[in-house]
Amino acid sequence: MTIDDGRRNGVDYAFNPTEPTVVTQFMRGSLNSLNLETGHRSTPLEITAVLGDSDLDAMVSQIAFSPDGKTLATADHLGRIRVWRR
C-alpha cells in the first residue's frame, strides 16, 4: 500500500500513533476503527465535543490523532470539527 497524504479515492484515514489501528470514515457522520494486526474492528469511538452546528451526517474530510492515540479530531467540508475518544 502506498501512503501519501491520508486520502485515497476521497476517503480520509489516519493511523493511530501508539497502536496498530487505522481509522476511516465508515458512513456519513461515523468512523470505522480497524486493528491492523487482527483485521477486526476496534473499540467504537464516541463523539465528545462538536464545534460548529451539530449536523452529524456530514462527510468527514480530515482525520487526525492526538500524539497519545486516545483522542482524534475530524473536520468536514463546512469546517465543523468533532472530537472523538474511546
Secondary structure, DSSP 8 states (H G I E B T S, - for coil): ---SSSEETTEEEEE-SSSSEEEEEEETTEEEEEETTT-SB-S--EEEEEES---TTS-EEEEEE-TTSSEEEEEETT--EEEEE-
